[in-house]
Amino acid sequence: MKRPELRLSERFIELREDFHAQADKRPFFQAFAENFGLGHITYFGVFPRWGEGQKHQLITTYPDSWETHYFEKKYDQSDPVLLQAMSGVLPFDWDVISKEDRSVRDFFGEAGEYGVPDTGVSIPVRGPCGDLALFSVTSGVSRQEWGRMRRELLPDLVYLANLVHTEVTEEVRDLIPEGERKLTPREKEVLTWAARGKTSWETATILGLSERTVDFYLKNASFKLGAANKTQAVSKAIAQGALTLPFRIDL
């Protein structure tokens, strides 16, 4: 199948508003996959800064029957693709997953019975605030053809995975109750010291906290503000009036 010349990431950027407009993202991903000659697209994100009971986001074009079977069999605890993703940070082709274990062969065999091919690639995505995701695409073409497609598309798929995660994160943040999006006094405190140029270790020493605790507050604040790092978090907090600096910022 001849795919459009437009890159996947470029097309997704063009359709960004459509992506946000659809509460059910499955039709969006289905049309997107078909347009580029792919089989299925799956996004699974974990957001530890969410409120209780709202920590995961799943968008998939897999058949409903496979999704139901998957969770009934508790494959989310033994899925070889997920396990492979947890062991590294780089994109990987599913062919690298060893099938010597019978349970792995059975998993892919069952998936195939539900229309999910065993040719695919997965891309781990790690956000700045403890959030992480796994973006996967499959294709029903031959392994030889898939190898060619993968080499051609992989760099763009990596960018696409990060774009999708960024947009989903934006929606996730909007779901947080407004009261929970406000910075806590401690979060404001660590941001204030960050604005003065203090490192996490220096801030921890000043406040009598552990460096890990300071980093935790910085990540929480960054997530609430939609910032990629503490410098951006300070800037956004000041712009939104959530943080005022009564003293000179060290340069």
N, C-alpha and C positions, 0 to 999 in steps of 0.2 A: 504494500500500500504506500503510495507516495504521500509523504507528509508535507504540510505547508512549510514554506521557507522561514516564516516567522518563528522565532525561538519560543520555547514553552514559557520561559520567564517573562518575555516581552508580552506574550498573549495574556498571561495571568495579570500583569500590571494593567493592561487595557481593560480587563474584565473585573477589576478589583471591586467596583461599586456593585456589580451583579453578584459577586461572591458574598458581600455583606448583606445584600438585599434578600437573600434566600435563607430562610430559617433552616430548611433541610438542604444541606450541601451535596447530597448524593447526586441529584440530577446535574448539578454543576460539574462535579468531577466526572460523571459518566460521559457527558458531552465533551469535556476537555480531553478525556482519555481517547475517545473515538476519533476526535479531530487530529490527534497525533499518532494514531496507530498503536496505542497502548491497550493493554487488557484491563487491568484494575488499578485504582489509586486508593491508598489507605493512609490516613494521618491519625496518629495516636499521640496525644499530648498529655503531659502530667504537670500540674501547676500546684506545687506545695504551698504557695502563698494564698490559695483560695480559702474560702470558709469551709467549715466541716461539711463533708458530703458532696463537695463540688470540686474534686481534685483532678478529674480526668475528662478528656474530650476525644471522642472517636468519630471520625468521618471515614466512611468506606463505601466502595462500590461493590464489595463482595455480596453475593446473594444473601438475602435475609436468612435463608435456611442454613447456610454455613455459619453465619454470625450467631444464630441461636445454638447450633450444635457446638460451636467453638466454646461458648461460655458454659453450656451444660456440661461439657466434658472437662471444664476448668483448664482449657489449653492456655489461658493467659498465664498460667503458672509454669508451663513446660514448653511453650511454643519455641522451637529451635531458632526461629528468626529473632524473636525477642531476646533470647539468651545470647545469641551471637552479638546483637546490638549492645547489650549490657557489658560485653567484654572489651569494647573498644569505642573509638570516636570516629573512625573513618567509614566511608561508604563501603558496602560489600555486596558482591553478587551472591545470590543464594547457592551457587555451585560450590562456594567455599565451605558450606555447612556439611560436615561429615555425615554420611548416611549409613555408617557401619552399625549404629545402634538401631535396633528394630523399631523402637518407639518413634524415632525420627522418620524412618521409612513409612511407618503406619500413618504418621501425621500428614505427610505430604500425599500419601495415597488417598486418605480420606478427603483431604482438601481437593484433590483432583476429581473425586467423585461428585463434589459439589460445584465443579466448574472453576476451581481456582488452580491455575497452572503452577508448576514448581520452578518456572523460570522468572526470576525477578531480581530487583536490586533494592536495598534498603539504605536509608541515609539517616544516621543519628543527628539530631539537632540539639544543642545545649544553649539555653538562653542565659542572660546575665543575672537573673534573679532566682536561680535554682530550678527554673522550669526546663523541661527537656521533652523531646518528641522523637518519634520515629516516622519517617515518611517513606513509603514503599510503593513501587510500581511493578506490575507484572506484564507479561506479554505472552500471547498464545502462539507466537511464531516458533519456528524451529530453533534449536540451540545455536546453530551456526548464524542464522539471521539475527537472533537476539544478541549474540556477541558483537556483531557489527553495530546494531542499534545502540547497545549500551555504551560502546566506545564513543560513538558519535554524540550521544545525548547526556552522558554522565555529568560533565561540568555544568551544563544548564540545569540538570535535575537537582544538583546540589544547591544551586542558587534558588531554584523554584521551591525546594523544601524549606529553605530559610524564609522566603517570602511568605509562604503559606503559614508558617509558624508565627511570624510577626503579625499577620492579619488575624489569626485565631487568638493570639494573645491579647490583641486590642479588644476583641469581642469579650474575652474572658474578663478582662479588667472592668468592662462596662457592666458585667453581671454582679460585681461586688457591691453590696449595699453601700450607699453613699457614706454612712457613718463609719464603715470599716475602711473607707478609702482615705479618711483623714489621717494625717501623720500624728503619731503618738508623741507625747513630750520627749521621750527618750530618742525617738527617730529624729525629731527636730534637733535635739542636742548633738547627736553624732554628725548630722549634716552641717551644723554650725561650725563644729571643729574641723570638718572636712573643708569647709569654705575658707578656713584660716590656713589651709595647707597642711593640716596634720594628717599623718598616716594613721591607719587603724591601730597600730601598736602604740603610737603616741596618744591617741584618743583614749585607748583602753587604760593607759597609765594615768591620764588626767582624771578619768571618771571612775577609776577603781573597778574596771570590768576586764573580762578576758578579751583578747583580740578577736576570737571567734564570735563572741557575743556582739562586738561592735560590727563585725562584718554582717552578722545576721540582721541587725537593725538597718544597716546600709542597703542590704538587698531588699528588705521589706519596703523601705522608703522608695527605692528605685522602681520596684514593681508597681507600687501605688501611683507613682508619678509618670509611669511609662518611659522611664529613662534607661539608657543602655549602660550607664556607669555613674559613679558618684558625682563626677563633675557636672554631668548633664542633670543629675537629680538636684544638685544645689541650684543650678540655673533655673530649672522648672519650678522648684519650690519658692524661689524668690519671685519669679514672674507671676505665680499664682497667689502670692501674698501669704503663703503658708510658712514662710521663713523670713524673718527680718534680722538684719545684722547691725546691732548697735555700736559695733566697733570696726576698726579698719581691717580689711581682708589682707592678710600677708601675701606679698607677691613673691 
